[in-house]
Amino acid sequence: MNSLPRAEIVAVTTDRRYTNLSEIEPAVDGARITFDYNSIDFKTHPEKRIYRYKLQGYEDDWNPPTQATQID
């Protein structure tokens, strides 16, 4: 069975950068939020990795594939 690598959120930035995700404070409505993510994949070189994401509760469809490792 061949499974795709899973991406993980490694940091969230609101009023400051949080790398310990259990310390994130609630964001103020309308505040800018940035998610940094990455995956461990020993088969694909980092420059060739592509990601797709969907913000649950905010988007109905998946975003187009991207090499970016940050969304805001």
mmCIF file of the N, C-alpha and C atoms, coordinates in Angstrom:
data_MODEL
# 
_entry.id   MODEL 
# 
loop_
_atom_site.group_PDB 
_atom_site.id 
_atom_site.type_symbol 
_atom_site.label_atom_id 
_atom_site.label_alt_id 
_atom_site.label_comp_id 
_atom_site.label_asym_id 
_atom_site.label_entity_id 
_atom_site.label_seq_id 
_atom_site.pdbx_PDB_ins_code 
_atom_site.Cartn_x 
_atom_site.Cartn_y 
_atom_site.Cartn_z 
_atom_site.occupancy 
_atom_site.B_iso_or_equiv 
_atom_site.pdbx_formal_charge 
_atom_site.auth_seq_id 
_atom_site.auth_comp_id 
_atom_site.auth_asym_id 
_atom_site.auth_atom_id 
_atom_site.pdbx_PDB_model_num 
ATOM 1   N N  . MET A 1 1  ? 0.847   -1.181 0.000  1.00 0.00 ? 1  MET A N  1 
ATOM 2   C CA . MET A 1 1  ? 0.000   0.000  0.000  1.00 0.00 ? 1  MET A CA 1 
ATOM 3   C C  . MET A 1 1  ? 0.891   1.242  0.000  1.00 0.00 ? 1  MET A C  1 
ATOM 4   N N  . ASN A 1 2  ? 0.598   2.171  -0.876 1.00 0.00 ? 2  ASN A N  1 
ATOM 5   C CA . ASN A 1 2  ? 1.361   3.397  -1.001 1.00 0.00 ? 2  ASN A CA 1 
ATOM 6   C C  . ASN A 1 2  ? 0.529   4.553  -0.460 1.00 0.00 ? 2  ASN A C  1 
ATOM 7   N N  . SER A 1 3  ? 1.022   5.247  0.556  1.00 0.00 ? 3  SER A N  1 
ATOM 8   C CA . SER A 1 3  ? 0.267   6.362  1.119  1.00 0.00 ? 3  SER A CA 1 
ATOM 9   C C  . SER A 1 3  ? 1.055   7.655  0.949  1.00 0.00 ? 3  SER A C  1 
ATOM 10  N N  . LEU A 1 4  ? 0.332   8.743  0.840  1.00 0.00 ? 4  LEU A N  1 
ATOM 11  C CA . LEU A 1 4  ? 0.946   10.056 0.688  1.00 0.00 ? 4  LEU A CA 1 
ATOM 12  C C  . LEU A 1 4  ? 1.463   10.547 2.030  1.00 0.00 ? 4  LEU A C  1 
ATOM 13  N N  . PRO A 1 5  ? 2.571   11.308 2.029  1.00 0.00 ? 5  PRO A N  1 
ATOM 14  C CA . PRO A 1 5  ? 3.057   11.885 3.289  1.00 0.00 ? 5  PRO A CA 1 
ATOM 15  C C  . PRO A 1 5  ? 2.047   12.885 3.835  1.00 0.00 ? 5  PRO A C  1 
ATOM 16  N N  . ARG A 1 6  ? 1.986   12.983 5.131  1.00 0.00 ? 6  ARG A N  1 
ATOM 17  C CA . ARG A 1 6  ? 1.074   13.932 5.765  1.00 0.00 ? 6  ARG A CA 1 
ATOM 18  C C  . ARG A 1 6  ? 1.824   15.211 6.107  1.00 0.00 ? 6  ARG A C  1 
ATOM 19  N N  . ALA A 1 7  ? 1.190   16.316 5.821  1.00 0.00 ? 7  ALA A N  1 
ATOM 20  C CA . ALA A 1 7  ? 1.754   17.616 6.184  1.00 0.00 ? 7  ALA A CA 1 
ATOM 21  C C  . ALA A 1 7  ? 1.381   17.934 7.623  1.00 0.00 ? 7  ALA A C  1 
ATOM 22  N N  . GLU A 1 8  ? 2.253   18.659 8.297  1.00 0.00 ? 8  GLU A N  1 
ATOM 23  C CA . GLU A 1 8  ? 2.001   19.091 9.664  1.00 0.00 ? 8  GLU A CA 1 
ATOM 24  C C  . GLU A 1 8  ? 2.166   20.591 9.766  1.00 0.00 ? 8  GLU A C  1 
ATOM 25  N N  . ILE A 1 9  ? 1.320   21.216 10.565 1.00 0.00 ? 9  ILE A N  1 
ATOM 26  C CA . ILE A 1 9  ? 1.482   22.637 10.860 1.00 0.00 ? 9  ILE A CA 1 
ATOM 27  C C  . ILE A 1 9  ? 2.640   22.754 11.846 1.00 0.00 ? 9  ILE A C  1 
ATOM 28  N N  . VAL A 1 10 ? 3.639   23.560 11.502 1.00 0.00 ? 10 VAL A N  1 
ATOM 29  C CA . VAL A 1 10 ? 4.818   23.706 12.360 1.00 0.00 ? 10 VAL A CA 1 
ATOM 30  C C  . VAL A 1 10 ? 4.834   25.036 13.104 1.00 0.00 ? 10 VAL A C  1 
ATOM 31  N N  . ALA A 1 11 ? 4.038   26.013 12.641 1.00 0.00 ? 11 ALA A N  1 
ATOM 32  C CA . ALA A 1 11 ? 3.965   27.297 13.330 1.00 0.00 ? 11 ALA A CA 1 
ATOM 33  C C  . ALA A 1 11 ? 2.704   28.033 12.896 1.00 0.00 ? 11 ALA A C  1 
ATOM 34  N N  . VAL A 1 12 ? 2.194   28.862 13.791 1.00 0.00 ? 12 VAL A N  1 
ATOM 35  C CA . VAL A 1 12 ? 1.060   29.734 13.510 1.00 0.00 ? 12 VAL A CA 1 
ATOM 36  C C  . VAL A 1 12 ? 1.458   31.128 13.976 1.00 0.00 ? 12 VAL A C  1 
ATOM 37  N N  . THR A 1 13 ? 1.225   32.112 13.120 1.00 0.00 ? 13 THR A N  1 
ATOM 38  C CA . THR A 1 13 ? 1.552   33.486 13.481 1.00 0.00 ? 13 THR A CA 1 
ATOM 39  C C  . THR A 1 13 ? 0.271   34.309 13.504 1.00 0.00 ? 13 THR A C  1 
ATOM 40  N N  . THR A 1 14 ? 0.006   34.939 14.640 1.00 0.00 ? 14 THR A N  1 
ATOM 41  C CA . THR A 1 14 ? -1.105  35.888 14.775 1.00 0.00 ? 14 THR A CA 1 
ATOM 42  C C  . THR A 1 14 ? -0.488  37.177 15.314 1.00 0.00 ? 14 THR A C  1 
ATOM 43  N N  . ASP A 1 15 ? -0.559  37.385 16.621 1.00 0.00 ? 15 ASP A N  1 
ATOM 44  C CA . ASP A 1 15 ? 0.109   38.530 17.244 1.00 0.00 ? 15 ASP A CA 1 
ATOM 45  C C  . ASP A 1 15 ? 1.602   38.267 17.415 1.00 0.00 ? 15 ASP A C  1 
ATOM 46  N N  . ARG A 1 16 ? 1.986   36.991 17.436 1.00 0.00 ? 16 ARG A N  1 
ATOM 47  C CA . ARG A 1 16 ? 3.381   36.555 17.485 1.00 0.00 ? 16 ARG A CA 1 
ATOM 48  C C  . ARG A 1 16 ? 3.454   35.164 16.863 1.00 0.00 ? 16 ARG A C  1 
ATOM 49  N N  . ARG A 1 17 ? 4.652   34.654 16.710 1.00 0.00 ? 17 ARG A N  1 
ATOM 50  C CA . ARG A 1 17 ? 4.839   33.332 16.095 1.00 0.00 ? 17 ARG A CA 1 
ATOM 51  C C  . ARG A 1 17 ? 4.766   32.257 17.183 1.00 0.00 ? 17 ARG A C  1 
ATOM 52  N N  . TYR A 1 18 ? 3.887   31.297 16.999 1.00 0.00 ? 18 TYR A N  1 
ATOM 53  C CA . TYR A 1 18 ? 3.722   30.186 17.934 1.00 0.00 ? 18 TYR A CA 1 
ATOM 54  C C  . TYR A 1 18 ? 4.252   28.912 17.285 1.00 0.00 ? 18 TYR A C  1 
ATOM 55  N N  . THR A 1 19 ? 5.251   28.297 17.907 1.00 0.00 ? 19 THR A N  1 
ATOM 56  C CA . THR A 1 19 ? 5.732   27.001 17.433 1.00 0.00 ? 19 THR A CA 1 
ATOM 57  C C  . THR A 1 19 ? 5.224   25.882 18.327 1.00 0.00 ? 19 THR A C  1 
ATOM 58  N N  . ASN A 1 20 ? 4.850   26.222 19.551 1.00 0.00 ? 20 ASN A N  1 
ATOM 59  C CA . ASN A 1 20 ? 4.174   25.273 20.433 1.00 0.00 ? 20 ASN A CA 1 
ATOM 60  C C  . ASN A 1 20 ? 2.684   25.538 20.235 1.00 0.00 ? 20 ASN A C  1 
ATOM 61  N N  . LEU A 1 21 ? 2.031   24.704 19.439 1.00 0.00 ? 21 LEU A N  1 
ATOM 62  C CA . LEU A 1 21 ? 0.654   24.975 19.034 1.00 0.00 ? 21 LEU A CA 1 
ATOM 63  C C  . LEU A 1 21 ? -0.338  24.940 20.183 1.00 0.00 ? 21 LEU A C  1 
ATOM 64  N N  . SER A 1 22 ? 0.045   24.359 21.312 1.00 0.00 ? 22 SER A N  1 
ATOM 65  C CA . SER A 1 22 ? -0.862  24.339 22.469 1.00 0.00 ? 22 SER A CA 1 
ATOM 66  C C  . SER A 1 22 ? -0.907  25.693 23.175 1.00 0.00 ? 22 SER A C  1 
ATOM 67  N N  . GLU A 1 23 ? 0.001   26.609 22.807 1.00 0.00 ? 23 GLU A N  1 
ATOM 68  C CA . GLU A 1 23 ? 0.041   27.936 23.440 1.00 0.00 ? 23 GLU A CA 1 
ATOM 69  C C  . GLU A 1 23 ? -0.683  29.018 22.640 1.00 0.00 ? 23 GLU A C  1 
ATOM 70  N N  . ILE A 1 24 ? -1.278  28.671 21.521 1.00 0.00 ? 24 ILE A N  1 
ATOM 71  C CA . ILE A 1 24 ? -1.904  29.679 20.659 1.00 0.00 ? 24 ILE A CA 1 
ATOM 72  C C  . ILE A 1 24 ? -3.051  30.361 21.384 1.00 0.00 ? 24 ILE A C  1 
ATOM 73  N N  . GLU A 1 25 ? -3.039  31.682 21.363 1.00 0.00 ? 25 GLU A N  1 
ATOM 74  C CA . GLU A 1 25 ? -4.119  32.486 21.931 1.00 0.00 ? 25 GLU A CA 1 
ATOM 75  C C  . GLU A 1 25 ? -5.224  32.644 20.886 1.00 0.00 ? 25 GLU A C  1 
ATOM 76  N N  . PRO A 1 26 ? -6.474  32.811 21.312 1.00 0.00 ? 26 PRO A N  1 
ATOM 77  C CA . PRO A 1 26 ? -7.546  33.056 20.339 1.00 0.00 ? 26 PRO A CA 1 
ATOM 78  C C  . PRO A 1 26 ? -7.255  34.314 19.528 1.00 0.00 ? 26 PRO A C  1 
ATOM 79  N N  . ALA A 1 27 ? -7.517  34.241 18.240 1.00 0.00 ? 27 ALA A N  1 
ATOM 80  C CA . ALA A 1 27 ? -7.274  35.393 17.359 1.00 0.00 ? 27 ALA A CA 1 
ATOM 81  C C  . ALA A 1 27 ? -8.472  36.333 17.385 1.00 0.00 ? 27 ALA A C  1 
ATOM 82  N N  . VAL A 1 28 ? -8.200  37.602 17.261 1.00 0.00 ? 28 VAL A N  1 
ATOM 83  C CA . VAL A 1 28 ? -9.242  38.614 17.177 1.00 0.00 ? 28 VAL A CA 1 
ATOM 84  C C  . VAL A 1 28 ? -9.881  38.513 15.796 1.00 0.00 ? 28 VAL A C  1 
ATOM 85  N N  . ASP A 1 29 ? -11.201 38.646 15.729 1.00 0.00 ? 29 ASP A N  1 
ATOM 86  C CA . ASP A 1 29 ? -11.899 38.569 14.452 1.00 0.00 ? 29 ASP A CA 1 
ATOM 87  C C  . ASP A 1 29 ? -11.307 39.573 13.475 1.00 0.00 ? 29 ASP A C  1 
ATOM 88  N N  . GLY A 1 30 ? -10.948 39.106 12.289 1.00 0.00 ? 30 GLY A N  1 
ATOM 89  C CA . GLY A 1 30 ? -10.363 39.964 11.271 1.00 0.00 ? 30 GLY A CA 1 
ATOM 90  C C  . GLY A 1 30 ? -8.847  40.033 11.330 1.00 0.00 ? 30 GLY A C  1 
ATOM 91  N N  . ALA A 1 31 ? -8.235  39.409 12.336 1.00 0.00 ? 31 ALA A N  1 
ATOM 92  C CA . ALA A 1 31 ? -6.775  39.438 12.453 1.00 0.00 ? 31 ALA A CA 1 
ATOM 93  C C  . ALA A 1 31 ? -6.151  38.526 11.406 1.00 0.00 ? 31 ALA A C  1 
ATOM 94  N N  . ARG A 1 32 ? -4.965  38.878 10.965 1.00 0.00 ? 32 ARG A N  1 
ATOM 95  C CA . ARG A 1 32 ? -4.241  38.065 9.998  1.00 0.00 ? 32 ARG A CA 1 
ATOM 96  C C  . ARG A 1 32 ? -3.645  36.849 10.706 1.00 0.00 ? 32 ARG A C  1 
ATOM 97  N N  . ILE A 1 33 ? -3.824  35.675 10.107 1.00 0.00 ? 33 ILE A N  1 
ATOM 98  C CA . ILE A 1 33 ? -3.272  34.436 10.650 1.00 0.00 ? 33 ILE A CA 1 
ATOM 99  C C  . ILE A 1 33 ? -2.467  33.770 9.545  1.00 0.00 ? 33 ILE A C  1 
ATOM 100 N N  . THR A 1 34 ? -1.263  33.337 9.878  1.00 0.00 ? 34 THR A N  1 
ATOM 101 C CA . THR A 1 34 ? -0.403  32.649 8.927  1.00 0.00 ? 34 THR A CA 1 
ATOM 102 C C  . THR A 1 34 ? -0.089  31.259 9.467  1.00 0.00 ? 34 THR A C  1 
ATOM 103 N N  . PHE A 1 35 ? -0.209  30.247 8.601  1.00 0.00 ? 35 PHE A N  1 
ATOM 104 C CA . PHE A 1 35 ? 0.120   28.871 8.944  1.00 0.00 ? 35 PHE A CA 1 
ATOM 105 C C  . PHE A 1 35 ? 1.368   28.464 8.179  1.00 0.00 ? 35 PHE A C  1 
ATOM 106 N N  . ASP A 1 36 ? 2.365   27.941 8.885  1.00 0.00 ? 36 ASP A N  1 
ATOM 107 C CA . ASP A 1 36 ? 3.553   27.361 8.254  1.00 0.00 ? 36 ASP A CA 1 
ATOM 108 C C  . ASP A 1 36 ? 3.426   25.846 8.391  1.00 0.00 ? 36 ASP A C  1 
ATOM 109 N N  . TYR A 1 37 ? 3.689   25.137 7.328  1.00 0.00 ? 37 TYR A N  1 
ATOM 110 C CA . TYR A 1 37 ? 3.551   23.686 7.352  1.00 0.00 ? 37 TYR A CA 1 
ATOM 111 C C  . TYR A 1 37 ? 4.687   23.046 6.590  1.00 0.00 ? 37 TYR A C  1 
ATOM 112 N N  . ASN A 1 38 ? 4.856   21.746 6.810  1.00 0.00 ? 38 ASN A N  1 
ATOM 113 C CA . ASN A 1 38 ? 5.912   20.993 6.166  1.00 0.00 ? 38 ASN A CA 1 
ATOM 114 C C  . ASN A 1 38 ? 5.539   19.517 6.235  1.00 0.00 ? 38 ASN A C  1 
ATOM 115 N N  . SER A 1 39 ? 6.275   18.709 5.523  1.00 0.00 ? 39 SER A N  1 
ATOM 116 C CA . SER A 1 39 ? 6.067   17.266 5.605  1.00 0.00 ? 39 SER A CA 1 
ATOM 117 C C  . SER A 1 39 ? 7.417   16.573 5.557  1.00 0.00 ? 39 SER A C  1 
ATOM 118 N N  . ILE A 1 40 ? 7.449   15.376 6.075  1.00 0.00 ? 40 ILE A N  1 
ATOM 119 C CA . ILE A 1 40 ? 8.639   14.544 5.973  1.00 0.00 ? 40 ILE A CA 1 
ATOM 120 C C  . ILE A 1 40 ? 8.348   13.511 4.895  1.00 0.00 ? 40 ILE A C  1 
ATOM 121 N N  . ASP A 1 41 ? 9.153   13.538 3.871  1.00 0.00 ? 41 ASP A N  1 
ATOM 122 C CA . ASP A 1 41 ? 8.973   12.629 2.746  1.00 0.00 ? 41 ASP A CA 1 
ATOM 123 C C  . ASP A 1 41 ? 10.358  12.278 2.231  1.00 0.00 ? 41 ASP A C  1 
ATOM 124 N N  . PHE A 1 42 ? 10.775  11.061 2.442  1.00 0.00 ? 42 PHE A N  1 
ATOM 125 C CA . PHE A 1 42 ? 12.113  10.652 2.055  1.00 0.00 ? 42 PHE A CA 1 
ATOM 126 C C  . PHE A 1 42 ? 12.217  10.286 0.575  1.00 0.00 ? 42 PHE A C  1 
ATOM 127 N N  . LYS A 1 43 ? 11.094  10.289 -0.136 1.00 0.00 ? 43 LYS A N  1 
ATOM 128 C CA . LYS A 1 43 ? 11.097  9.949  -1.559 1.00 0.00 ? 43 LYS A CA 1 
ATOM 129 C C  . LYS A 1 43 ? 11.140  11.176 -2.461 1.00 0.00 ? 43 LYS A C  1 
ATOM 130 N N  . THR A 1 44 ? 10.675  12.325 -1.969 1.00 0.00 ? 44 THR A N  1 
ATOM 131 C CA . THR A 1 44 ? 10.578  13.533 -2.793 1.00 0.00 ? 44 THR A CA 1 
ATOM 132 C C  . THR A 1 44 ? 11.503  14.611 -2.241 1.00 0.00 ? 44 THR A C  1 
ATOM 133 N N  . HIS A 1 45 ? 12.348  15.152 -3.083 1.00 0.00 ? 45 HIS A N  1 
ATOM 134 C CA . HIS A 1 45 ? 13.255  16.229 -2.685 1.00 0.00 ? 45 HIS A CA 1 
ATOM 135 C C  . HIS A 1 45 ? 12.417  17.445 -2.280 1.00 0.00 ? 45 HIS A C  1 
ATOM 136 N N  . PRO A 1 46 ? 12.805  18.181 -1.232 1.00 0.00 ? 46 PRO A N  1 
ATOM 137 C CA . PRO A 1 46 ? 11.998  19.319 -0.756 1.00 0.00 ? 46 PRO A CA 1 
ATOM 138 C C  . PRO A 1 46 ? 11.603  20.316 -1.840 1.00 0.00 ? 46 PRO A C  1 
ATOM 139 N N  . GLU A 1 47 ? 12.480  20.591 -2.799 1.00 0.00 ? 47 GLU A N  1 
ATOM 140 C CA . GLU A 1 47 ? 12.155  21.553 -3.859 1.00 0.00 ? 47 GLU A CA 1 
ATOM 141 C C  . GLU A 1 47 ? 11.111  21.033 -4.836 1.00 0.00 ? 47 GLU A C  1 
ATOM 142 N N  . LYS A 1 48 ? 10.825  19.736 -4.788 1.00 0.00 ? 48 LYS A N  1 
ATOM 143 C CA . LYS A 1 48 ? 9.844   19.151 -5.713 1.00 0.00 ? 48 LYS A CA 1 
ATOM 144 C C  . LYS A 1 48 ? 8.520   18.806 -5.031 1.00 0.00 ? 48 LYS A C  1 
ATOM 145 N N  . ARG A 1 49 ? 8.417   19.061 -3.742 1.00 0.00 ? 49 ARG A N  1 
ATOM 146 C CA . ARG A 1 49 ? 7.175   18.756 -3.022 1.00 0.00 ? 49 ARG A CA 1 
ATOM 147 C C  . ARG A 1 49 ? 6.089   19.751 -3.394 1.00 0.00 ? 49 ARG A C  1 
ATOM 148 N N  . ILE A 1 50 ? 4.881   19.253 -3.511 1.00 0.00 ? 50 ILE A N  1 
ATOM 149 C CA . ILE A 1 50 ? 3.734   20.132 -3.728 1.00 0.00 ? 50 ILE A CA 1 
ATOM 150 C C  . ILE A 1 50 ? 2.687   19.822 -2.666 1.00 0.00 ? 50 ILE A C  1 
ATOM 151 N N  . TYR A 1 51 ? 1.909   20.834 -2.328 1.00 0.00 ? 51 TYR A N  1 
ATOM 152 C CA . TYR A 1 51 ? 0.910   20.728 -1.268 1.00 0.00 ? 51 TYR A CA 1 
ATOM 153 C C  . TYR A 1 51 ? -0.434  21.220 -1.783 1.00 0.00 ? 51 TYR A C  1 
ATOM 154 N N  . ARG A 1 52 ? -1.485  20.652 -1.227 1.00 0.00 ? 52 ARG A N  1 
ATOM 155 C CA . ARG A 1 52 ? -2.840  21.162 -1.426 1.00 0.00 ? 52 ARG A CA 1 
ATOM 156 C C  . ARG A 1 52 ? -3.447  21.311 -0.042 1.00 0.00 ? 52 ARG A C  1 
ATOM 157 N N  . TYR A 1 53 ? -4.275  22.315 0.124  1.00 0.00 ? 53 TYR A N  1 
ATOM 158 C CA . TYR A 1 53 ? -4.883  22.537 1.432  1.00 0.00 ? 53 TYR A CA 1 
ATOM 159 C C  . TYR A 1 53 ? -6.302  23.065 1.275  1.00 0.00 ? 53 TYR A C  1 
ATOM 160 N N  . LYS A 1 54 ? -7.060  22.883 2.337  1.00 0.00 ? 54 LYS A N  1 
ATOM 161 C CA . LYS A 1 54 ? -8.426  23.400 2.422  1.00 0.00 ? 54 LYS A CA 1 
ATOM 162 C C  . LYS A 1 54 ? -8.633  23.812 3.865  1.00 0.00 ? 54 LYS A C  1 
ATOM 163 N N  . LEU A 1 55 ? -9.051  25.041 4.080  1.00 0.00 ? 55 LEU A N  1 
ATOM 164 C CA . LEU A 1 55 ? -9.311  25.523 5.437  1.00 0.00 ? 55 LEU A CA 1 
ATOM 165 C C  . LEU A 1 55 ? -10.722 25.110 5.819  1.00 0.00 ? 55 LEU A C  1 
ATOM 166 N N  . GLN A 1 56 ? -10.812 24.078 6.651  1.00 0.00 ? 56 GLN A N  1 
ATOM 167 C CA . GLN A 1 56 ? -12.118 23.548 7.041  1.00 0.00 ? 56 GLN A CA 1 
ATOM 168 C C  . GLN A 1 56 ? -12.957 24.622 7.707  1.00 0.00 ? 56 GLN A C  1 
ATOM 169 N N  . GLY A 1 57 ? -14.201 24.698 7.303  1.00 0.00 ? 57 GLY A N  1 
ATOM 170 C CA . GLY A 1 57 ? -15.117 25.682 7.855  1.00 0.00 ? 57 GLY A CA 1 
ATOM 171 C C  . GLY A 1 57 ? -15.086 27.013 7.124  1.00 0.00 ? 57 GLY A C  1 
ATOM 172 N N  . TYR A 1 58 ? -14.100 27.202 6.222  1.00 0.00 ? 58 TYR A N  1 
ATOM 173 C CA . TYR A 1 58 ? -13.965 28.465 5.485  1.00 0.00 ? 58 TYR A CA 1 
ATOM 174 C C  . TYR A 1 58 ? -13.966 28.268 3.975  1.00 0.00 ? 58 TYR A C  1 
ATOM 175 N N  . GLU A 1 59 ? -13.533 27.109 3.515  1.00 0.00 ? 59 GLU A N  1 
ATOM 176 C CA . GLU A 1 59 ? -13.457 26.834 2.086  1.00 0.00 ? 59 GLU A CA 1 
ATOM 177 C C  . GLU A 1 59 ? -14.130 25.504 1.790  1.00 0.00 ? 59 GLU A C  1 
ATOM 178 N N  . ASP A 1 60 ? -14.843 25.448 0.658  1.00 0.00 ? 60 ASP A N  1 
ATOM 179 C CA . ASP A 1 60 ? -15.503 24.212 0.273  1.00 0.00 ? 60 ASP A CA 1 
ATOM 180 C C  . ASP A 1 60 ? -14.604 23.306 -0.562 1.00 0.00 ? 60 ASP A C  1 
ATOM 181 N N  . ASP A 1 61 ? -13.698 23.897 -1.324 1.00 0.00 ? 61 ASP A N  1 
ATOM 182 C CA . ASP A 1 61 ? -12.860 23.130 -2.241 1.00 0.00 ? 61 ASP A CA 1 
ATOM 183 C C  . ASP A 1 61 ? -11.395 23.226 -1.857 1.00 0.00 ? 61 ASP A C  1 
ATOM 184 N N  . TRP A 1 62 ? -10.619 22.267 -2.343 1.00 0.00 ? 62 TRP A N  1 
ATOM 185 C CA . TRP A 1 62 ? -9.174  22.274 -2.151 1.00 0.00 ? 62 TRP A CA 1 
ATOM 186 C C  . TRP A 1 62 ? -8.555  23.368 -3.003 1.00 0.00 ? 62 TRP A C  1 
ATOM 187 N N  . ASN A 1 63 ? -7.518  24.001 -2.499 1.00 0.00 ? 63 ASN A N  1 
ATOM 188 C CA . ASN A 1 63 ? -6.769  24.998 -3.255 1.00 0.00 ? 63 ASN A CA 1 
ATOM 189 C C  . ASN A 1 63 ? -5.883  24.296 -4.278 1.00 0.00 ? 63 ASN A C  1 
ATOM 190 N N  . PRO A 1 64 ? -5.487  24.996 -5.340 1.00 0.00 ? 64 PRO A N  1 
ATOM 191 C CA . PRO A 1 64 ? -4.616  24.383 -6.350 1.00 0.00 ? 64 PRO A CA 1 
ATOM 192 C C  . PRO A 1 64 ? -3.274  23.969 -5.734 1.00 0.00 ? 64 PRO A C  1 
ATOM 193 N N  . PRO A 1 65 ? -2.617  22.989 -6.334 1.00 0.00 ? 65 PRO A N  1 
ATOM 194 C CA . PRO A 1 65 ? -1.308  22.566 -5.829 1.00 0.00 ? 65 PRO A CA 1 
ATOM 195 C C  . PRO A 1 65 ? -0.314  23.729 -5.804 1.00 0.00 ? 65 PRO A C  1 
ATOM 196 N N  . THR A 1 66 ? 0.534   23.735 -4.765 1.00 0.00 ? 66 THR A N  1 
ATOM 197 C CA . THR A 1 66 ? 1.526   24.795 -4.600 1.00 0.00 ? 66 THR A CA 1 
ATOM 198 C C  . THR A 1 66 ? 2.779   24.229 -3.953 1.00 0.00 ? 66 THR A C  1 
ATOM 199 N N  . GLN A 1 67 ? 3.900   24.884 -4.189 1.00 0.00 ? 67 GLN A N  1 
ATOM 200 C CA . GLN A 1 67 ? 5.136   24.520 -3.489 1.00 0.00 ? 67 GLN A CA 1 
ATOM 201 C C  . GLN A 1 67 ? 5.318   25.349 -2.219 1.00 0.00 ? 67 GLN A C  1 
ATOM 202 N N  . ALA A 1 68 ? 4.452   26.316 -2.013 1.00 0.00 ? 68 ALA A N  1 
ATOM 203 C CA . ALA A 1 68 ? 4.545   27.176 -0.827 1.00 0.00 ? 68 ALA A CA 1 
ATOM 204 C C  . ALA A 1 68 ? 4.358   26.338 0.446  1.00 0.00 ? 68 ALA A C  1 
ATOM 205 N N  . THR A 1 69 ? 5.046   26.715 1.490  1.00 0.00 ? 69 THR A N  1 
ATOM 206 C CA . THR A 1 69 ? 4.897   26.051 2.780  1.00 0.00 ? 69 THR A CA 1 
ATOM 207 C C  . THR A 1 69 ? 4.314   27.000 3.822  1.00 0.00 ? 69 THR A C  1 
ATOM 208 N N  . GLN A 1 70 ? 3.591   28.012 3.313  1.00 0.00 ? 70 GLN A N  1 
ATOM 209 C CA . GLN A 1 70 ? 2.955   28.989 4.205  1.00 0.00 ? 70 GLN A CA 1 
ATOM 210 C C  . GLN A 1 70 ? 1.695   29.519 3.533  1.00 0.00 ? 70 GLN A C  1 
ATOM 211 N N  . ILE A 1 71 ? 0.635   29.640 4.318  1.00 0.00 ? 71 ILE A N  1 
ATOM 212 C CA . ILE A 1 71 ? -0.592  30.269 3.827  1.00 0.00 ? 71 ILE A CA 1 
ATOM 213 C C  . ILE A 1 71 ? -1.018  31.327 4.826  1.00 0.00 ? 71 ILE A C  1 
ATOM 214 N N  . ASP A 1 72 ? -1.685  32.361 4.318  1.00 0.00 ? 72 ASP A N  1 
ATOM 215 C CA . ASP A 1 72 ? -2.245  33.379 5.223  1.00 0.00 ? 72 ASP A CA 1 
ATOM 216 C C  . ASP A 1 72 ? -3.505  33.945 4.609  1.00 0.00 ? 72 ASP A C  1 
# 
